[in-house]
């Protein structure tokens, strides 16, 4: 069900070292590294993955800034239905569903 989880961090090197140890028992390894992010997954698997990154707005990495949880859906109709249900329940939109 989960595609990926993203959390924010101010110091990517420190966060990458932290999560490398934390995720070792789960078989998650650092598979992709850039100056602004570190991505962990199981060897040979694209999904699911866990990414720690600097928030895109350059603001501090705090609760809710830099976080994302992505879900897998069968098709775009299902994605749209989930989005509309979230809005009906009082959710807010930072951008409608679409290809990124």
N, CA, C and O of each residue as an XYZ file, in Angstrom:
400
protein
N       0.815     -1.184      0.000
C       0.000      0.000      0.000
C       0.864      1.255      0.000
O       0.552      2.204     -0.719
N       1.934      1.291      0.779
C       2.782      2.471      0.804
C       3.818      2.387     -0.297
O       4.466      1.359     -0.491
N       3.959      3.474     -1.004
C       4.987      3.591     -2.022
C       6.272      4.096     -1.380
O       7.328      3.473     -1.489
N       6.157      5.252     -0.700
C       7.325      5.802     -0.039
C       6.933      6.753      1.080
O       5.810      7.254      1.137
N       7.877      6.983      1.951
C       7.727      7.929      3.053
C       8.893      8.898      2.960
O      10.030      8.487      2.728
N       8.616     10.180      3.139
C       9.646     11.205      3.094
C       9.587     12.018      4.375
O       8.512     12.424      4.815
N      10.745     12.252      4.968
C      10.840     13.110      6.148
C      11.913     14.162      5.904
O      12.847     13.941      5.133
N      11.775     15.291      6.557
C      12.727     16.378      6.396
C      13.845     16.311      7.419
O      13.675     15.793      8.523
N      14.991     16.847      7.027
C      16.145     16.942      7.928
C      17.012     18.111      7.485
O      17.116     18.400      6.293
N      17.630     18.777      8.445
C      18.514     19.902      8.146
C      19.904     19.419      7.743
O      20.560     20.039      6.906
N      20.353     18.319      8.334
C      21.704     17.801      8.093
C      21.584     16.414      7.468
O      21.417     15.420      8.176
N      21.667     16.350      6.144
C      21.452     15.092      5.430
C      22.530     14.069      5.751
O      22.224     12.884      5.887
N      23.783     14.494      5.876
C      24.856     13.544      6.206
C      24.588     12.868      7.548
O      24.711     11.650      7.676
N      24.230     13.654      8.524
C      23.949     13.117      9.864
C      22.716     12.205      9.832
O      22.714     11.131     10.434
N      21.676     12.642      9.127
C      20.452     11.842      9.039
C      20.706     10.532      8.306
O      20.199      9.486      8.711
N      21.491     10.581      7.225
C      21.793      9.365      6.463
C      22.541      8.360      7.334
O      22.249      7.164      7.296
N      23.498      8.839      8.113
C      24.246      7.950      9.004
C      23.324      7.355     10.069
O      23.433      6.174     10.396
N      22.428      8.162     10.602
C      21.474      7.711     11.620
C      20.562      6.611     11.064
O      20.443      5.537     11.654
N      19.918      6.891      9.920
C      18.967      5.934      9.365
C      19.650      4.682      8.836
O      19.037      3.614      8.828
N      20.896      4.779      8.395
C      21.618      3.585      7.932
C      21.710      2.557      9.052
O      21.561      1.359      8.814
N      21.954      3.021     10.262
C      22.037      2.111     11.409
C      20.643      1.658     11.830
O      20.424      0.477     12.098
N      19.706      2.592     11.887
C      18.339      2.268     12.318
C      17.709      1.222     11.405
O      17.070      0.288     11.888
N      17.879      1.367     10.091
C      17.208      0.503      9.120
C      17.933     -0.808      8.841
O      17.385     -1.679      8.165
N      19.140     -0.966      9.343
C      19.912     -2.178      9.060
C      19.135     -3.458      9.362
O      19.135     -4.362      8.526
N      18.468     -3.583     10.526
C      17.726     -4.817     10.817
C      16.561     -5.069      9.851
O      16.103     -6.203      9.707
N      16.087     -4.005      9.190
C      14.977     -4.141      8.246
C      15.449     -4.477      6.836
O      14.631     -4.737      5.953
N      16.749     -4.474      6.621
C      17.272     -4.754      5.300
C      17.215     -3.578      4.353
O      17.378     -3.744      3.144
N      16.981     -2.375      4.893
C      16.962     -1.170      4.074
C      18.366     -0.584      4.033
O      19.001     -0.406      5.072
N      18.848     -0.287      2.833
C      20.198      0.249      2.677
C      20.142      1.561      1.894
O      19.199      1.817      1.145
N      21.162      2.374      2.084
C      21.264      3.621      1.348
C      21.517      3.298     -0.113
O      22.565      2.756     -0.464
N      20.554      3.633     -0.964
C      20.669      3.282     -2.364
C      20.852      4.467     -3.281
O      21.336      4.314     -4.403
N      20.470      5.659     -2.819
C      20.589      6.857     -3.650
C      20.936      8.016     -2.739
O      20.302      8.225     -1.705
N      21.957      8.772     -3.140
C      22.406      9.888     -2.296
C      22.681     11.098     -3.174
O      23.355     10.995     -4.199
N      22.163     12.228     -2.768
C      22.427     13.519     -3.389
C      22.715     14.500     -2.262
O      22.487     14.168     -1.098
N      23.204     15.686     -2.564
C      23.465     16.648     -1.482
C      22.228     16.990     -0.642
O      22.354     17.332      0.534
N      21.043     16.900     -1.238
C      19.833     17.285     -0.515
C      18.962     16.113     -0.085
O      17.901     16.325      0.502
N      19.388     14.870     -0.365
C      18.557     13.737      0.035
C      19.353     12.451      0.158
O      20.436     12.298     -0.406
N      18.769     11.528      0.922
C      19.286     10.164      1.044
C      18.080      9.237      0.969
O      17.097      9.442      1.680
N      18.148      8.212      0.108
C      17.016      7.302     -0.083
C      17.432      5.886      0.280
O      18.479      5.398     -0.146
N      16.589      5.236      1.077
C      16.830      3.877      1.550
C      15.773      2.939      0.990
O      14.591      3.279      0.936
N      16.211      1.750      0.573
C      15.285      0.717      0.118
C      15.970     -0.632      0.266
O      17.136     -0.712      0.651
N      15.234     -1.686     -0.044
C      15.834     -3.022     -0.042
C      16.608     -3.206     -1.344
O      16.192     -2.709     -2.391
N      17.703     -3.901     -1.282
C      18.523     -4.142     -2.466
C      17.682     -4.825     -3.538
O      17.042     -5.844     -3.279
N      17.686     -4.262     -4.736
C      16.962     -4.843     -5.858
C      15.486     -4.491     -5.915
O      14.783     -4.966     -6.806
N      14.995     -3.672     -4.989
C      13.574     -3.293     -4.979
C      13.450     -1.779     -5.098
O      14.137     -1.031     -4.402
N      12.575     -1.342     -5.980
C      12.330      0.093     -6.129
C      11.371      0.622     -5.064
O      11.527      1.741     -4.577
N      10.381     -0.191     -4.711
C       9.364      0.222     -3.741
C       9.223     -0.824     -2.662
O       9.444     -2.007     -2.923
N       8.871     -0.436     -1.486
C       8.758      0.934     -0.995
C      10.135      1.507     -0.683
O      11.118      0.772     -0.591
N      10.194      2.831     -0.520
C      11.445      3.450     -0.119
C      11.197      4.539      0.913
O      10.077      5.028      1.066
N      12.251      4.907      1.612
C      12.228      5.932      2.650
C      13.254      6.981      2.260
O      14.417      6.653      2.021
N      12.835      8.245      2.193
C      13.738      9.323      1.824
C      13.790     10.366      2.926
O      12.761     10.766      3.469
N      14.987     10.795      3.245
C      15.191     11.936      4.135
C      15.771     13.039      3.267
O      16.735     12.821      2.534
N      15.173     14.237      3.354
C      15.617     15.316      2.477
C      15.490     16.673      3.130
O      14.785     16.839      4.125
N      16.180     17.639      2.556
C      16.020     19.020      2.991
C      14.701     19.516      2.420
O      14.417     19.274      1.247
N      13.877     20.211      3.225
C      12.602     20.708      2.706
C      12.808     21.572      1.461
O      13.744     22.368      1.391
N      11.926     21.403      0.490
C      12.052     22.098     -0.786
C      11.923     23.604     -0.667
O      12.437     24.337     -1.513
N      11.231     24.088      0.389
C      11.050     25.532      0.538
C      12.200     26.199      1.289
O      12.141     27.393      1.586
N      13.240     25.434      1.595
C      14.424     25.922      2.310
C      14.135     26.392      3.731
O      15.010     26.963      4.382
N      12.919     26.157      4.219
C      12.601     26.474      5.610
C      13.143     25.357      6.500
O      13.613     24.331      6.010
N      13.071     25.568      7.793
C      13.562     24.567      8.739
C      12.801     23.254      8.598
O      11.602     23.243      8.319
N      13.514     22.152      8.793
C      12.884     20.838      8.793
C      12.224     20.654     10.152
O      12.897     20.336     11.133
N      10.935     20.848     10.213
C      10.167     20.731     11.448
C       9.005     19.788     11.207
O       8.804     19.311     10.091
N       8.248     19.525     12.244
C       7.076     18.667     12.105
C       6.197     19.205     10.980
O       5.754     20.352     11.027
N       5.952     18.390      9.989
C       5.083     18.768      8.889
C       5.792     19.438      7.727
O       5.189     19.599      6.666
N       7.063     19.841      7.885
C       7.779     20.447      6.769
C       8.845     19.471      6.298
O       9.812     19.201      7.011
N       8.666     18.957      5.121
C       9.576     17.959      4.581
C       9.006     16.558      4.632
O       9.641     15.617      4.155
N       7.815     16.399      5.202
C       7.213     15.075      5.346
C       6.266     14.769      4.192
O       5.554     15.648      3.708
N       6.268     13.528      3.762
C       5.330     13.058      2.757
C       5.160     11.554      2.918
O       6.122     10.827      3.167
N       3.941     11.109      2.773
C       3.657      9.687      2.706
C       2.913      9.460      1.400
O       1.889     10.096      1.155
N       3.409      8.569      0.565
C       2.791      8.299     -0.727
C       2.156      6.912     -0.708
O       2.725      5.960     -0.172
N       0.983      6.818     -1.295
C       0.245      5.566     -1.351
C       0.190      5.061     -2.788
O       0.205      5.854     -3.729
N       0.127      3.767     -2.953
C       0.010      3.155     -4.272
C      -1.471      2.999     -4.608
O      -2.251      2.522     -3.783
N      -1.856      3.398     -5.811
C      -3.231      3.234     -6.284
C      -3.197      2.528     -7.632
O      -2.206      2.597     -8.358
N      -4.296      1.847     -7.959
C      -4.345      1.082     -9.200
C      -4.413      1.952    -10.455
O      -3.922      1.560    -11.514
N      -5.028      3.145    -10.332
C      -5.190      3.988    -11.510
C      -5.455      5.428    -11.077
O      -5.614      5.716     -9.891
N      -5.499      6.319    -12.055
C      -5.689      7.745    -11.761
C      -7.091      8.060    -11.255
O      -7.280      9.023    -10.511
N      -8.063      7.265    -11.648
C      -9.430      7.450    -11.147
C      -9.452      7.241     -9.636
O     -10.093      8.000     -8.909
N      -8.759      6.223     -9.173
C      -8.682      5.950     -7.736
C      -7.948      7.076     -7.019
O      -8.362      7.498     -5.940
N      -6.863      7.565     -7.610
C      -6.116      8.685     -7.017
C      -7.038      9.884     -6.849
O      -7.064     10.504     -5.785
N      -7.787     10.211     -7.883
C      -8.701     11.358     -7.830
C      -9.761     11.157     -6.755
O     -10.095     12.104     -6.043
N     -10.295      9.952     -6.623
C     -11.313      9.671     -5.606
C     -10.752      9.849     -4.199
O     -11.425     10.408     -3.333
N      -9.534      9.381     -3.964
C      -8.903      9.550     -2.643
C      -8.712     11.034     -2.354
O      -9.014     11.497     -1.254
N      -8.218     11.770     -3.322
C      -7.999     13.214     -3.192
C      -9.308     13.933     -2.847
O      -9.352     14.732     -1.912
N     -10.355     13.653     -3.592
C     -11.643     14.302     -3.353
C     -12.212     13.931     -1.987
O     -12.784     14.782     -1.307
N     -12.064     12.683     -1.580
C     -12.520     12.269     -0.252
C     -11.767     13.015      0.843
O     -12.360     13.430      1.839
N     -10.456     13.186      0.656
C      -9.661     13.913      1.658
C     -10.144     15.353      1.783
O     -10.262     15.869      2.895
N     -10.423     15.999      0.672
C     -10.928     17.373      0.712
C     -12.296     17.443      1.388
O     -12.562     18.364      2.161
N     -13.159     16.475      1.100
C     -14.487     16.437      1.719
C     -14.398     16.272      3.229
O     -15.275     16.733      3.960
N     -13.350     15.622      3.693
C     -13.169     15.392      5.127
C     -12.445     16.559      5.811
O     -12.115     16.477      6.994
N     -12.203     17.625      5.079
C     -11.560     18.801      5.671
C     -10.082     18.926      5.369
O      -9.423     19.833      5.878
N      -9.547     18.031      4.550
C      -8.140     18.126      4.179
C      -7.885     19.369      3.337
O      -8.809     19.928      2.747
N      -6.646     19.793      3.286
C      -6.276     20.937      2.467
C      -5.391     20.471      1.314
O      -4.816     19.383      1.351
N      -5.297     21.312      0.300
C      -4.573     20.943     -0.915
C      -3.359     21.828     -1.122
O      -3.464     23.054     -1.093
N      -2.216     21.210     -1.330
C      -1.004     21.940     -1.703
C      -0.699     21.729     -3.176
O       0.372     22.105     -3.652
N      -1.627     21.137     -3.889
C      -1.481     20.856     -5.317
C      -2.272     19.604     -5.642
O      -2.138     18.589     -4.958
N      -3.101     19.668     -6.688
C      -3.930     18.509     -7.027
C      -3.103     17.337     -7.530
O      -1.940     17.504     -7.895
N      -3.704     16.143     -7.550
C      -2.975     14.970     -8.044
C      -2.562     15.168     -9.498
O      -3.260     15.812    -10.282
N      -1.435     14.611     -9.827
C      -0.935     14.676    -11.192
C       0.448     14.094    -11.259
O       1.061     13.799    -10.233
N       0.934     13.931    -12.451
C       2.279     13.390    -12.636
C       3.294     14.409    -12.153
O       3.166     15.605    -12.416
N       4.296     13.928    -11.450
C       5.337     14.823    -10.945
C       6.647     14.488    -11.608
O       7.662     15.124    -11.326
